[in-house]
Amino acid sequence: MGIIIIILLAVSSSITIGQELFYTDTVWINASRYGYSFLTDYPSSNIIDGGKLYDDNRRDIIELIERDSNILLGRNSYTGSGGFFNVRGRSGSVLLDGFLLDMPQLGGYDIGWISQAGLGHLELIKGPASVFYGQDALGGAINILPHLPQKDTIVSSIYFERGKLNYKKTRAAITSKVSSRVRYRIDIVELGSNGARENERFLSNDFSSIFLFDLLNSSSKRLGLTFWVTRHKGTLNIPSPYGTSADSSNITLVELSTNLTLDTKRIFNFKLFFNNAEEDYFSPFQRSSHRNTIYAFRNETFIDSTLIGKLSINIDGAYAYVKSSEIGTHKKYRLACFLADRVNVRPKLLSIGALRFERSYTGKGMILPMLGVKYICTKRFAFANLRLGTR
């Protein structure tokens, strides 16, 4: 009887076709997740391969996301500036390896500022699983993951593109190893162009380097350490009848993470994150500057047993030192705890529950619960979910 109710709930708000279930704008896809264990096999619109940015000659990250996810981000400049993530009229969150990228005094994050170097995969989440990333992500989330060098892989490449209006695009990448326990990847990207109008031009330089250390690597145990640095520096001049406006950004991101795996099962994942972002804007009518220095951490512990299922306990927090010409100098912090459990009630019945406690930069506390049930029967399945939260 319970299974019949679940199926009716799902069918009442969705259409089940073959092995895909469509509800609102979220599609269940059969793919392995590259991020956190809780999101494995959970609804997501897409997993985007960052390599397509160059393999398919995508212009920038905004075009990559738009073409692979059918989401219109919009832009107001050739560099992609103004590309804010928006789903169903609600702003979403942009994250780097699970860390929120934003300026607390400004809100959303301009995707045009993201470094194009070292892109691995982009997780695009539009469904209820966005609760995992907090109240700012209730409209969805884009999680950008680094390109991890594979073991025993040695690859180098260089790419040149030139066009009219002094357009240039240069990319160089190298993947190699120092020893059997140490490997690395380095990416450099340069973009630039002069616009059709006088004094219109943009230039950006992106850099990414990632080093992987196998502190312990045996048939049953693995303890790894990852050090990742990515940097973006860009300038943009926009002429107008009243003069030329200039916008510049300088962003440095550093991550240090470690993870323990026993018998192919992850036990914990701990990360430290540093984000230093600067933006200066100047026009004949206005001048503004913003400085953000953010220190953040994230720890996720995994417990896998037949009694409780697959339990994930995540704690993350951040401290931000904000300096803005518009609001002055402030110190802000946020803290969150996330509990998620996946239980196989029966061979074909999966139950997913999650609860997130969060204190945001604004000082407001919030509880975000979520419940999901998946039932698989032969070639079709039904899925029902509940997500609660406010914006």
N, C-alpha and C positions, 0 to 999 in steps of 0.2 A: 504493500500500500504506500509506504514511504517513497519508494522508487517512482511510482506512478505520479505522486504529487510533485516530485522534483522535475520530472519530464514535462508535466503540464505547466509548471512555473517557467521553465525555459522556453517552451514553445510559444507561450503567451506573449513573450517580448522578443522573440527572435525567430529566425527561419533556419531550419537544419537541412543542409544539402550535402549528401555524400559524407565526407570526412571533415567538412568545414562548417563551423557554426558562426553565423553572422548576427550580431546584435549591436545596435547603435552603429558605431563606426569601428568596432573592434573585431578582429578576425583571429580565430584560433589557428595557429600554424604549427605544424609538426617540425620542430627544429630544436637543436640543443642551445641552451642559453650560454652566454659567455660571462655573465655577471654572477649574481648571488644565487645561492641554492634555492631560496624560496621562490624565485621567479622561474625555475626550471619547469617547463611544460605549462606555463601559465599564459593566458591570452596576451598577445602583443601584436602590434600592427606589422612590425618588421624588424629584422636584424640586418643592418646595412653594412656592407663591406666597404671599409674606408679606402681600400685599394682602387675602387672604381673611380675615385676622384681623378686618378691619372690613367688607369687602364682604359676607361671609357671617355677620357678627355672631358670630364665635367669641369665647369668653369670654377666653381668654388663649392664650399660645404652646403650653402643654401640650395644650389641647383642639385647637388647630390641627394639631399633630403627630400626635396620636392618631387624629383623624378622617381625615387624609390619608395616613397611613402604616400604619394598623392596628397600632400599637405602643402597649401600655399602659404609660404612664410612672408613673402613680400620683401621689398628692398627699396632704399632710396638713394643708392649710389652703386657704382660699378663694383666696388669692393665687397658689397654685400652688407654694408652697414645698415642697420635698421631691420635686420632679420630676426624678429622676435617670435619665439615658438608659441603658437596659439591653436588650441583645439576646441571646437564648439564654442568659440567666443570667450574662452577662458585661457589666461596665460599659463604656460607650463614651465617646468624647471629644466635648466640645462646643467648637467653634471659632468664632472671629469672623474672617471673611475669611481663613481658613487659619491663624490664630494660636490656640494652645491656651488655653482659658479654664479655669483651675483654681486652687485653692489648694494648693501643693505639700505643705503639712502636713495637708491634709484629703482629698486625692484628688479624686473626681469633682466635677462642677460642677452646682449646682442650677439647672435651667432657669428656675425661677420668678424668678431674679434678673436674667434678661436683659431689657434695655430693650425695650419694645414699640414704641418710636419708630424710624422709619427702616428698617423691615424690607423687604428686597427679595425675595430668594429664600433658601430653606433647602435645602441639599443633604443628603439623608439617604442614607448609604452603609452597607449591611449586608453587602456581599460582600467578596471578597478585596481590592478596591481600597482598603479602609480601611488597608492596609499603608502607603499613601502618608502617612498622618497619624501613624504611629508605633506603638510597642508598646502604648500606652494606648488605642489605637483598634482593637485587634483584635476587640473586640466590636461595632464599628461607629463611625460618626462622624456628627455633625450640624454642618455648616458653614453659618454664618449670613452672608449677603452683604448689603451695604447696598443701599438703593434709590437707584440712580443716576439723576439727572435727565436726561431725554432732550433732545437738541438742539432748539432752537426750540420748547420746550414751556413754557407758562405756565399753571399750574393752582393754584387755592387751594380748600381745603375745610375745613369745620368740622362736627363731629358731637357731638351731645349725647344722653345716655341717662340716665334717672333711674328709680328703682324704690323698693321698700319697703326698710326697714332702712337708710335714708339711702344707698342704693346710687347711685353716680354714675360716669359714664364720659364723659370729654371728650377730644376729639381735634381738633387743628388742624394743617394742613399747607399749605405753600406751595412751589411749584416755579417758578422764574423764571430770568432771566439778567441779568447785569450788562452784558455786552457779547457780541460774537460769539464771544469766546474764553473767557468766564467764565460759568458757570451754577451754580446752587445749589439745595438743597432743605433745608427746615427742618420738623421734626416735633415736636409737643408732645402728650403723652398723660398724663392724670390718671385714676387709678382709686381708688375708696374705697367703704367700706361699714361699717356697724355690724352685728355679728352678732346672733343671737337671744339670746345670753347677755349678762349685764351685763358691761361693760368689754371686750367682744370687738369689735375693729375693726381695719381695715387701711387703709392709704393709701400710694399709690405715685405718684411723679412721674417721668416719663421725658422725655428731651430728646435730639434728634439733629439735627446739622447737617452737611451735606456740601457741599464746594465743589470744582468741577472746572475746571481750567485747561488750555487747549490751548496749550502752549508752541510747538508746531509742528504745523500741520495743513494738509497739501497732499494732492493726489490720490494720492501714493505714500508719503508719510511722515507719521507722527503721533507726537508726543511729548507725553504727558499727565501732569499732576500732580493728585493727589487728596488733599484734606485732610478728614478725617472725625473728628468728636467725638460721642460718645454717652454719656449719663449716666443712671443709675438710682438713685433714692433711695426706699426703702420702709421702712415700720414696720408691725409686726404685734403686737397684744396678744391673748393667748390665756388666758382665765380657767380656773381649775381649783378644786377644793374646797380647795386649800391656798393659793391666792393667784393672782395674775396673772403670767404669763410674757410677756416682751417680746423681740422679735427685730427688729433693724434692720440694713439693709444700705445701703451708700453706695459706688457703683461709678462710676468715670470711665475711659473708654477713648478713646484718641486714636490715629489712624493717619495716616501720611503715606506715600503711595505714588507711584511713577512707572513708566511703561511706554512702551516704544518699539515701534512697529509699522511695518514696511516692506512695501509691496505686499500689504496685508491680512494679513501674517504677523507674529505677535508675536516679537520678538527677545529681550527681557528684561522682567522685572517685579521691581522692588525696593521693599520696604516696611519702614518703621520703625513700631514699635508700643509704646504705653505703657499699662499697666494698673495702676490704683490701686484696690484693693478693701478695704473695711472691713466687718466684721460684728461686732455686739455682741449677745450673748444673755444674758438675765437671767431667773432663776426663783427661787422661794423656796428651792430646794435647790442651785442652781448658777449660776455666772456665768462667761462665757468671752468672749474678744475675740480677733479675728484681724485682722492688717493685712498686706496684700501689696502690694509695689511691684515691678512687673515691667517690664523693658526687653527688647524682642525685635526681631529683624530676620528678614527672609526675602528671599532672592534666587533667582529662577528664570531660567535661560537656556535658550533654545530653539534647536535646530539642526535644520534640515529639509533633507534631501538624499536623492537616490535611492540613494546607497550605504549610508547608515546608517539610513535611515528618518526618523522624527521622534524626536529625542533631547531629553529634558528633564533638566537638571541643576539640582537644587534644594539650597540650603544654608540652614539656618535655625538660630537659636540664641536663647537667652533667659537673662537674669540676673534672679534673684528675691531680693528682700530680704524675709524673712518674720519677722513678729513675732507671737507667739501666747502667750496666757496659759497655754496647756497645755504647750508644748514650748520656750518661750523664743524667743530671737532667733537666726536662722540666715541664711546667705547660700548660695544654691544657683544652679547653672547647668545648662543642658542644651544639647547641640549635636547636629545631625544633618545627614547628607548623603544625598540621594536621587537615584538614577539610574534613568531609565525610558526605554524605547525601544519604538516601535511600527513594525513593518516589514510592508509588504505583500509577502509572499513570492510570492503569485500574485494575480491580480485578485480572486479569491474567498477567499483565505486570508490572514488577518491574525494576526501573532504579536506578543505583548506581553510584555515582560520588565521586571522592576523589582528594585532592590536598595537597601535602606535601611540605613545605618550610623547608630547612635544612641547617645548617652550621655544617660541620663535624669537627672532631678533627684536621684534616689537614688544616683547615681554608677555605676550598672550599665550596661555596654555591651551592645549587642545588634545582630545582623545579621538583617534580615528580607528574605528573597527571595520573589519571586512570579513565576509564569509563567502566561500565558494564551494560548489559541489559539482563534481564531474562524474557522469555515468556513461560507460562505454558498452554498447551492445552491437555485436557483429561489426558492420560497416558504418554504423551511425553512432553518434553520441549526443548527449544532451548536457547542457551546462547552464547552471543558474548561479547568480552572484548577488551580493549585497554590499554596497559601499556607502558609508556615511561620512559626511564631512561638510564643512562650510567654507565659504570664501569671503 
